[in-house]
Amino acid sequence: GEDRHLVTWARTTLMDRSQFRRMADPALQGRYPSLDLQEALEVASLCIHDNHAMRAPIGTVVTALSRLAYDVDPPESSHRTTPN
């Protein structure tokens, strides 16, 4: 039988940028910004290091995913001045 280990598959797939779309939820049907997918995969990569001591703390992962989910980066409009 074929070994289907999620972490092994993810590590292999994360090495090849052309395979990133394979890691997205098929239910999204390709409707997502590529940059958002790349950023989500960067967060995922923090969780699958061989050495558990090198994996990101859960708080770091939650914060990173929250930023992605809620787009909490400061909006550019916050730097504009109001017209007189």
N, C-alpha and C positions, 0 to 999 in steps of 0.2 A: 504494500500500500504506500501511497504517497504521504510523506510527512507534511502536515499543514500547520506550521507554527507561525503565528501572526508576527511575532517580533522578528523572526528570521526573514520572513517575507518583507516586512517593513524596512529592515536594514538594507536588504538588497535593492528594493525599489527606490529608496531614498538616495542611493548612489547614482542614479541615472535620472537627470532632470526630465528627460523625454518620457519617463514613466510616471511622473507625478500625477497626471490626470487619472491614472488607474487607482489612486488612493482616495479619490474623492467619492463621496456617496453617490451611487448611480441614480438615486432618486432626484438628485439635483439636475440631472440631464444636461450637464455641462454649463448650467446657468449660474456661474459664480465668477468673480474676478480672479484671474490667474495669480495676481499678487497676494490676494487673501489666501488662496490655496497654498502658495509657497510659504507664507508666514505661519499658517496652521501646521504645515509639515515641519517647519523649523522647531515649533513648540513640541511636536510629537517626537522629534529626534532627541529632545532633551530627556525623554522618558525611557529610552531603549538602550542606553549604554550598557555594555557587557558588565562593567563594574558598578554594582549598585551604589557605591559611594560617590560615583561620578554623575549619577542621575540628578536631575533638578529636584529641589524640594517641591512638594505639592503646592505650597503657597505661590511659588514662582510660576508654576504651570497655570494655576487658576487665574493669577493676575494677567498673564500673557493671553490666555484664552478670553478673559473678560474684555480686555482691550480690543481684541479682534471682534468679539460678538457685539459689543456696544459702541465700537468706533469712538473711543474716548480720547483720541488724539485731539489736541486743541484745534478748533476750526480756524481756517485762515481768516475768516471774517472777524475774528476777535481782535485782529490787529488793525482793522480799518478805523478811520476816524469818521464821525458822523458829519454829513454836510451841514453847512451853516445856512 
